[in-house]
Amino acid sequence: MELVPLTRGGRVVGGTTARKPPWLKVRAPGGSNYAQVRRLMSDLALHTVCEEAHCPNIGECWEHRAATFMVLGDVCTRNCAYCAVAHGTPAPYDPEEPIRLAEAVEKLDLQHVVITSVDRDDLPNGGAEIFAGCVTEIRRRLPTASVELLIPDFKGSEQALRIVVESEPDILNHNLETVTRLYRMARPGGRYDRALQLLRRAKAMNSHMTTKSGIMVGLGEDWDELLRAMRDLAAEHVDILTMGQYLRPSTDHLPVARYYTPDEFVALREAGMEMGFRHVESGPLVRSSYHAWEQAERAAVV
């Protein structure tokens, strides 16, 4: 499929900027498994990014007994302009959280576990010990399960990253999120180069560990910028790439600049595979953890 620029002279070409297109409509969540997962999370005082970030796939994933756990509370110390997670001053973290999380994993009998967190810039190592503790507790209770960690940038701390890497997760994910030109607007607490540095350091610490990253589209980037960001990730030997449509959580967040078509997501996947990624998951509803178990299988991780 031929790749064409998405902007021409500052004007959007192709795609749509009108109301949400039909390929982004999903069913309202429900079902017995959905109810069970929701009840279990509440009983164990656990958070999921599925709920906190208003993920459109929550109904499908929870009905399949898959959830992305969010550790270190539900209040973030940063205020990214695209993210629905609450920001402010977090409560003290709970050192026993890894134990409760592993209990949920065991009760759900999960074969692939995804764990992320809010940013905790108030903690010395950004909460890296909690990530490592989760891996340890899960392996103790359910040694056959594979573990994927979606981590923050820890403000560039090499020590914090090493704590996580040495826990030996099966997949280490850190999302690039957007192109370099839009970073200050979309992710003021982050740095484009720092995100790439984290992925580079992770591979240097453990060359056999699978790394992963993700990009949102529709924030106002053009096609060439998008391809450049993908190449930057490929240059850091990232194994798995996810690409999905940005959806505005509320009127307080950045507006959607455009909706990409399914065909454009196919083109992005083909471009990514040509760049050397082991697997590219690209589609309107794709998120970092959407069908993460299948992504791991296709990348020959599990």
Summary of the structure (lengths in Angstrom):
residues: 302
radius of gyration: 18.3
end to end distance: 30.6
largest distance: 56.9
contacts: 1002
relative contact order: 0.15
helix: 39%
strand: 16%
